[in-house]
C-alpha cells in the first residue's frame, strides 16, 4: 500500500502509519478516540460527501465553511474554533480540485493552530481526463494531514476495506489505546495484497477509468441533448458524479422530490439549509452504477419530472 500510494497519489508514509479499516465509519470512530470528543470540525459548503451523520454520531460538531475566498479561510476557521477540517481536495463538489494556494493556507493554519486536516481521497484514482491530482498529504511537512482512501469506488463496496494514514504523533497515541478499531478479515487483506503485488490492481484501474470515462461522456451528452437551457453541466472529468447548475430560482429539495417521483435518484448539498433555500441550486447525478443504455431513458424521465418548474 505504501509503495502504491507514493507512486499513484504522491503520499509519503511508512507501512506502519497505514491503518486498514472497514470503512469511513470505523476510521472516524477511531479518530474520535485519538482526538477527543466535542471538537468543532469544518466541512466545505456546499458539500456532497455523506459524512455529516457519521461525524455527529461520534460527537463532532459540524461547522460549514466556505472555501471560495482564499483570503478569509484562516479567519473563518480560527473564529469558529475549528480544530479539525474535513476536505476532499482532489474532487470537490464541482469536480474541480482545490487550488495550490488554498492547500498551502490550510496546511499553514493546521500547523499554526495545532489542528488536523482529514483528506478524504475517496475517488482519487478516478481522474478520467488529464493527469491525476497529487494528494495534499504529499505537501505536508508538519504531520497535520490524516489521509483516507477506500477500495469501494473502483473495486467493490462489499469488500468493506478502507485505509487511513496517521501522522506520527497520532500513531504514537494509537499505540497507547486499547484495541478500539475493527479490521477486515485477514483473508481479504491477503487477497488484496496478492492482487496488487501481481499487477492486477493497476490493470483494473486502467479498465475502470475507461469504463467510467465512457459513462461520463454519455451522460453529459444526454443532458445537453434533452435538458432545457436552464440546466448547465459543470464537470471536470473526475469521479463518479456530475454537477448540474440550475439557473431558474427553485428549491433543490423540491427538484429532488420531483425526480424521485419519476424513479430518478438525484441529490443535493448535505447542508440542509442550502437544499431548502431558494435561488439557483446545485444538483448532483451519480453514474457509477448505471449502464449507458439506461441513461437515455433516465435523463428523459428527469426532464419530464422537472418540466413544470424549469
C-alpha positions in Angstrom: 0.0 0.0 0.0 2.7 2.5 0.9 4.5 1.9 -2.4 1.3 2.2 -4.4 0.2 5.4 -2.7 3.6 7.0 -3.2 3.6 6.1 -6.9 0.0 7.0 -7.7 -1.1 9.7 -5.3 2.2 11.2 -4.1 1.5 10.1 -0.5 4.6 9.9 1.7 4.3 7.4 4.6 5.7 4.3 6.1 3.8 1.0 6.2 3.4 1.4 10.0 1.3 4.6 9.5 -1.3 2.8 7.5 -4.4 1.6 9.4 -6.7 -0.7 7.5 -10.3 -0.4 8.4 -13.8 -1.5 7.5 -15.0 1.9 6.1 -15.0 5.6 6.8 -17.3 5.0 9.9 -14.6 2.9 11.6 -11.9 5.4 10.7 -13.9 8.4 12.1 -14.7 6.4 15.3 -11.0 5.8 15.8 -10.2 9.5 15.2 -12.8 10.4 17.9 -10.8 8.3 20.3 -7.5 9.8 19.2 -8.5 13.5 19.0 -11.2 13.6 21.7 -14.9 14.3 21.5 -16.8 17.5 21.1 -14.4 19.1 18.7 -15.5 21.5 16.0 -15.0 20.1 12.5 -15.1 22.3 9.4 -16.7 20.8 6.3 -16.9 22.6 3.0 -20.1 24.1 1.9 -21.8 23.1 -0.4 -20.6 19.6 0.3 -21.8 16.4 -1.1 -19.8 13.8 0.9 -22.3 12.0 3.1 -20.2 12.0 6.2 -22.0 14.5 8.4 -24.1 11.9 10.3 -21.0 9.9 10.9 -19.2 12.8 12.5 -22.2 13.8 14.5 -22.7 10.2 15.8 -19.1 10.4 17.0 -19.7 13.7 18.8 -18.0 16.1 16.5 -19.7 19.5 16.0 -20.2 20.3 12.3 -19.3 23.8 11.1 -19.9 24.5 7.4 -17.1 26.5 5.9 -16.7 28.4 2.6 -13.6 27.7 0.6 -14.0 30.0 -2.2 -12.3 33.1 -0.8 -8.6 32.3 -0.1 -8.1 35.4 2.0 -10.9 34.6 4.5 -10.4 30.9 5.1 -8.0 31.1 8.0 -10.1 33.8 9.8 -13.2 31.6 9.4 -11.5 28.5 10.8 -10.0 30.5 13.7 -13.2 32.4 14.6 -15.2 29.2 14.7 -12.5 27.5 16.9 -12.1 24.7 14.4 -9.6 22.0 15.3 -10.3 19.6 12.5 -11.0 20.2 8.9 -12.6 17.6 6.5 -11.9 18.1 2.8 -11.9 16.3 -0.5 -9.2 18.3 -2.2 -8.8 16.1 -5.3 -12.5 16.0 -6.0 -14.7 18.8 -4.7 -18.5 19.1 -5.5 -17.9 20.7 -8.9 -15.2 18.2 -9.7 -12.5 20.9 -9.6 -9.6 20.2 -7.4 -8.6 22.5 -4.5 -6.1 25.2 -5.6 -2.4 25.0 -4.6 -2.7 28.4 -2.8 -5.7 27.1 -0.7 -3.8 23.9 0.1 -0.9 25.8 1.4 -3.1 28.1 3.5 -4.8 25.0 5.1 -1.5 23.4 5.9 -0.3 26.7 7.5 -3.5 27.0 9.5 -3.2 23.5 10.8 0.4 23.9 11.8 -0.1 27.3 13.5 -3.3 26.2 15.4 -2.3 22.6 16.3 -5.1 21.4 14.1 -5.5 18.5 11.7 -6.8 18.1 8.2 -8.7 15.0 7.1 -8.0 14.4 3.4 -10.7 12.1 2.1 -9.4 10.8 -1.3 -12.4 8.6 -1.8 -12.0 8.5 -5.6 -8.5 9.9 -6.2 -7.8 7.2 -8.7 -10.7 8.2 -10.9 -9.3 11.1 -12.8 -11.0 10.4 -16.1 -9.0 13.0 -18.1 -5.7 14.7 -17.7 -3.1 13.9 -15.0 -4.1 12.7 -11.6 -4.1 15.4 -8.9 -1.4 14.8 -6.2 -2.6 14.4 -2.7 -2.5 17.2 -0.1 -0.7 14.8 2.2 2.3 14.8 -0.1 2.7 18.6 0.6 2.5 18.1 4.4 5.8 18.7 6.1 4.5 19.1 9.7 2.4 15.9 10.2 -1.1 17.6 10.1 -2.8 15.6 7.4 -4.8 12.5 8.1 -5.2 10.7 4.7 -8.2 8.4 4.0 -8.9 6.2 1.0 -11.0 3.3 0.0 -11.3 0.3 -2.3 -15.1 0.7 -2.6 -15.3 3.1 -5.5 -13.1 1.3 -8.0 -13.2 -2.3 -6.7 -16.3 -3.3 -4.7 -18.2 -1.9 -1.7 -18.8 -5.4 -0.4 -15.1 -5.8 0.4 -15.6 -3.2 3.2 -11.9 -2.2 3.1 -10.6 1.3 3.6 -7.3 2.7 4.8 -6.1 5.7 6.8 -2.7 7.1 7.1 -2.0 8.7 10.5 0.7 11.4 11.2 3.4 10.1 13.5 2.1 11.9 16.5 -1.3 10.2 16.3 0.3 6.9 15.6 2.0 7.1 19.0 -1.4 7.8 20.6 -2.9 4.9 18.8 -0.3 2.5 20.2 -1.4 3.6 23.7 -5.1 2.8 23.1 -6.9 -0.5 23.7 -8.0 -2.3 20.6 -10.7 0.0 19.5 -10.7 -0.4 15.8 -12.1 -3.2 13.6 -10.2 -4.6 10.6 -11.3 -6.5 7.5 -10.7 -10.2 7.6 -7.1 -11.3 7.2 -8.1 -13.4 4.2 -9.4 -10.4 2.3 -6.3 -8.4 3.2 -4.0 -11.2 1.9 -6.1 -11.5 -1.3 -5.8 -7.7 -1.9 -2.1 -7.8 -1.2 -1.7 -10.6 -3.8 -3.9 -8.8 -6.3 -1.8 -5.7 -6.0 1.6 -7.3 -5.9 0.9 -9.2 -9.2 0.0 -6.0 -11.0 -3.7 -6.8 -11.4 -4.7 -3.7 -9.4 -3.1 -1.3 -12.0 -4.7 -3.1 -14.9 -8.1 -3.0 -13.1 -7.7 0.8 -12.6 -7.0 1.4 -16.3 -10.0 -0.7 -17.3 -12.3 1.1 -14.8 -11.1 4.6 -15.9 -12.1 3.7 -19.5 -15.5 2.4 -18.4 -16.3 5.4 -16.3 -15.0 7.8 -18.9 -17.4 6.4 -21.5 -20.3 6.6 -19.0 -19.4 10.2 -18.1 -19.3 11.3 -21.7 -22.6 9.6 -22.5 -24.4 11.2 -19.5 -23.1 14.7 -20.3 -24.2 14.3 -23.9 -27.7 13.1 -22.9 -28.2 16.0 -20.5 -27.1 18.6 -23.2 -29.5 16.9 -25.7 -32.6 16.6 -23.6 -32.5 19.1 -20.7 -33.5 22.8 -21.1 -31.1 25.7 -21.2 -31.8 26.4 -17.5 -29.7 23.3 -16.7 -25.9 23.6 -17.2 -23.4 20.8 -16.7 -20.4 21.5 -14.5 -17.8 18.7 -14.9 -14.1 18.4 -14.9 -14.0 14.8 -15.9 -13.3 13.4 -12.4 -15.1 11.0 -10.1 -18.4 9.3 -10.5 -20.8 12.2 -10.4 -21.5 15.4 -12.3 -22.9 18.7 -11.1 -25.9 20.5 -12.6 -26.3 24.2 -12.1 -30.0 25.2 -12.2 -30.3 28.8 -13.4 -34.0 29.0 -12.6 -34.9 30.1 -9.0 -36.2 26.9 -7.4 -35.9 24.8 -4.3 -33.3 21.9 -4.5 -35.3 19.7 -2.2 -38.3 20.1 -4.5 -36.3 19.1 -7.5 -35.0 16.0 -5.7 -38.6 15.0 -4.7 -39.9 15.6 -8.3 -37.1 13.4 -9.7 -37.8 10.7 -7.1 -41.5 10.5 -8.1 -40.4 9.6 -11.6 -37.9 7.0 -10.3 -34.7 9.0 -10.8 -32.4 9.5 -7.8 -30.5 12.8 -7.7 -29.0 14.5 -4.7 -28.0 17.9 -3.4 -25.8 19.5 -0.8 -25.5 17.8 2.5 -26.2 21.2 4.1 -30.0 21.2 4.8 -30.2 25.0 4.7 -28.8 25.1 1.2 -31.1 22.4 0.0 -34.2 24.1 1.4 -33.2 27.6 0.3 -34.3 29.2 -3.0 -32.0 30.6 -5.5 -30.0 28.7 -8.1 -29.3 25.3 -6.6 -26.7 22.6 -7.5 -28.0 19.1 -8.2 -25.7 16.1 -8.4 -26.1 13.0 -10.6 -24.2 9.8 -9.9 -23.4 7.5 -12.8 -21.1 4.8 -11.3 -23.8 2.0 -11.1 -25.8 3.0 -14.2 -25.5 1.3 -17.6 -25.0 3.6 -20.6 -28.1 2.1 -22.3 -30.3 3.2 -19.3 -29.0 6.8 -19.3 -31.1 7.9 -22.2 -34.4 7.0 -20.5 -33.2 8.3 -17.2 -32.4 11.8 -18.4 -35.7 11.9 -20.3 -37.5 11.0 -17.1 -35.6 13.7 -15.3 -36.7 16.2 -18.0 -40.3 15.1 -17.5 -40.0 15.4 -13.7 -38.8 19.0 -13.9 -40.9 20.2 -16.9 -43.3 22.1 -14.7 -40.6 24.1 -12.8 -37.8 24.7 -15.3 
